[in-house]
Amino acid sequence: MKKPNHYDFFNIRRQSVAVPHFEYVNIPVRYNIEQSISKWITTNLKGRFYIGKSVLVNNHGDIDTVLKIGFEDHKECSYFTLACPHLKYN
């Protein structure tokens, strides 16, 4: 039996706004990647997180749409970048 998470209980785990104190990772947008990553984070991590689309200017001056993923706990951000299988197949 899994221990209940208080963020899930109060439905405040996934943030709707990118807050400045989170640690962020940007990845290219692919089909259905947002739902897959959200499900992986909910299953494997415990802290609060943010997922949303963002616009960035790349090194060549072009505008790119990326998926911005943020974590309140910096350790969870490191674990996510190392362990998430959705990031390995770019």
Contacts in CASP RR format, 6 or more apart in sequence:
PFRMAT RR
TARGET T0000
AUTHOR 0000-0000-0000
METHOD contacts of the structure
MODEL  1
MKKPNHYDFFNIRRQSVAVPHFEYVNIPVRYNIEQSISKWITTNLKGRFY
IGKSVLVNNHGDIDTVLKIGFEDHKECSYFTLACPHLKYN
5 13 0 8 1.000
5 46 0 8 1.000
5 47 0 8 1.000
7 13 0 8 1.000
7 46 0 8 1.000
7 47 0 8 1.000
7 48 0 8 1.000
8 42 0 8 1.000
12 48 0 8 1.000
13 42 0 8 1.000
13 47 0 8 1.000
13 48 0 8 1.000
13 49 0 8 1.000
14 38 0 8 1.000
14 42 0 8 1.000
14 48 0 8 1.000
14 49 0 8 1.000
14 50 0 8 1.000
14 51 0 8 1.000
15 22 0 8 1.000
15 48 0 8 1.000
15 49 0 8 1.000
15 50 0 8 1.000
16 50 0 8 1.000
17 50 0 8 1.000
18 24 0 8 1.000
18 50 0 8 1.000
18 52 0 8 1.000
18 54 0 8 1.000
18 68 0 8 1.000
18 70 0 8 1.000
19 50 0 8 1.000
21 72 0 8 1.000
22 49 0 8 1.000
22 50 0 8 1.000
22 70 0 8 1.000
22 71 0 8 1.000
22 72 0 8 1.000
23 70 0 8 1.000
23 71 0 8 1.000
23 74 0 8 1.000
23 77 0 8 1.000
24 50 0 8 1.000
24 68 0 8 1.000
24 69 0 8 1.000
24 70 0 8 1.000
24 77 0 8 1.000
25 68 0 8 1.000
25 69 0 8 1.000
25 70 0 8 1.000
25 77 0 8 1.000
25 80 0 8 1.000
25 81 0 8 1.000
26 54 0 8 1.000
26 56 0 8 1.000
26 66 0 8 1.000
26 67 0 8 1.000
26 68 0 8 1.000
26 69 0 8 1.000
27 33 0 8 1.000
27 66 0 8 1.000
27 67 0 8 1.000
27 69 0 8 1.000
27 87 0 8 1.000
27 90 0 8 1.000
28 64 0 8 1.000
28 66 0 8 1.000
28 67 0 8 1.000
28 90 0 8 1.000
29 53 0 8 1.000
29 65 0 8 1.000
29 66 0 8 1.000
29 67 0 8 1.000
33 67 0 8 1.000
33 86 0 8 1.000
34 51 0 8 1.000
34 52 0 8 1.000
34 53 0 8 1.000
34 67 0 8 1.000
36 86 0 8 1.000
37 51 0 8 1.000
37 67 0 8 1.000
37 69 0 8 1.000
37 84 0 8 1.000
37 86 0 8 1.000
38 51 0 8 1.000
40 84 0 8 1.000
40 85 0 8 1.000
40 86 0 8 1.000
41 49 0 8 1.000
41 51 0 8 1.000
41 69 0 8 1.000
41 80 0 8 1.000
44 83 0 8 1.000
45 71 0 8 1.000
45 76 0 8 1.000
45 79 0 8 1.000
45 80 0 8 1.000
46 76 0 8 1.000
47 71 0 8 1.000
47 72 0 8 1.000
47 73 0 8 1.000
47 76 0 8 1.000
48 71 0 8 1.000
48 72 0 8 1.000
49 69 0 8 1.000
49 70 0 8 1.000
49 71 0 8 1.000
49 72 0 8 1.000
49 76 0 8 1.000
50 68 0 8 1.000
50 69 0 8 1.000
50 70 0 8 1.000
50 71 0 8 1.000
51 67 0 8 1.000
51 68 0 8 1.000
51 69 0 8 1.000
51 70 0 8 1.000
52 67 0 8 1.000
52 68 0 8 1.000
52 69 0 8 1.000
53 65 0 8 1.000
53 66 0 8 1.000
53 67 0 8 1.000
53 68 0 8 1.000
54 65 0 8 1.000
54 66 0 8 1.000
54 67 0 8 1.000
54 68 0 8 1.000
55 63 0 8 1.000
55 64 0 8 1.000
55 65 0 8 1.000
55 66 0 8 1.000
56 63 0 8 1.000
56 64 0 8 1.000
56 66 0 8 1.000
57 63 0 8 1.000
57 64 0 8 1.000
58 64 0 8 1.000
69 80 0 8 1.000
70 77 0 8 1.000
71 77 0 8 1.000
71 80 0 8 1.000
81 87 0 8 1.000
END
